Amino acid sequence: MELVAKELYRVLRPGKYCAILIGGTRRNKMYQPMAYKVMQKFLGVGFELKEDIIKVQHNCKATGFWVDKSKDYNFLLIMHEHLFVFERS
């Protein structure tokens, strides 16, 4: 993802924006905050974070399947994603 961030920074003109929509995931019942790891990569190459918009997951087609699984295996559903809006300084 760092290569993607570097290339976006290279091709984007100063003062222009890029946005990325990303959510977290689970590994071994533990929440993996991929969104924040991606945000750190973009900040590390020089982007400035203008907005962090939280997008709630409504009517997800897979939710019905996972509701029972979450009860059976004792984990919470991930019900949001992050829309990061970055500006090239």
C-alpha positions in Angstrom: 0.0 0.0 0.0 3.0 2.3 0.5 3.8 2.0 -3.2 0.3 3.0 -4.1 0.5 6.0 -1.7 3.8 7.1 -3.1 2.6 6.9 -6.7 -0.6 8.8 -5.9 1.5 11.5 -4.2 3.8 11.7 -7.2 1.0 12.1 -9.9 -1.3 14.3 -7.8 -0.8 18.1 -8.1 -0.3 20.1 -5.0 -3.6 21.2 -3.4 -5.5 18.3 -5.0 -7.3 15.5 -3.2 -7.5 11.7 -3.2 -9.9 9.5 -1.2 -9.8 5.9 -0.2 -12.6 3.8 1.3 -11.3 0.9 3.5 -12.6 -1.1 6.4 -11.1 -3.4 8.9 -11.1 -7.2 9.0 -10.9 -10.0 11.6 -8.1 -12.6 12.0 -8.5 -15.3 14.6 -11.5 -13.4 16.1 -9.3 -10.3 16.6 -10.1 -7.0 14.9 -7.4 -5.9 12.5 -7.5 -2.1 11.9 -6.4 -2.1 8.3 -7.9 1.4 7.8 -5.6 3.0 10.3 -2.5 1.2 8.9 -3.4 2.4 5.4 -3.9 6.0 6.8 -0.4 5.9 8.3 1.1 4.9 5.0 -0.5 7.8 3.2 0.6 10.2 6.0 4.1 8.8 5.8 4.6 9.8 2.2 3.4 13.4 2.7 -0.4 13.5 2.4 -2.4 15.5 4.9 -5.6 14.0 6.3 -8.5 16.4 5.5 -11.4 14.1 6.6 -12.1 10.8 8.2 -15.7 10.0 7.3 -17.2 6.9 9.0 -19.5 5.0 6.7 -22.0 2.8 8.4 -22.7 -0.6 6.7 -26.4 -0.7 6.1 -28.2 -3.7 4.4 -25.0 -5.6 3.8 -25.9 -8.8 1.9 -23.5 -10.9 4.0 -24.8 -9.6 7.3 -27.6 -12.3 7.6 -25.0 -15.1 7.3 -22.6 -13.6 9.8 -25.2 -12.7 12.5 -25.6 -16.3 13.5 -21.8 -17.0 13.1 -21.0 -14.0 15.4 -23.2 -15.4 18.1 -21.9 -19.0 17.7 -18.2 -18.0 17.7 -18.4 -15.0 20.1 -17.3 -12.0 18.0 -18.9 -8.7 17.0 -19.7 -7.7 13.4 -17.7 -4.9 11.8 -20.4 -2.4 10.8 -18.4 0.5 9.5 -15.7 1.6 7.0 -13.5 4.7 6.8 -13.5 7.1 3.9 -10.2 8.9 4.2 -9.8 12.2 2.2 -6.2 13.2 1.7 -4.7 16.4 0.3 -1.4 16.7 -1.3 0.4 19.6 0.3 
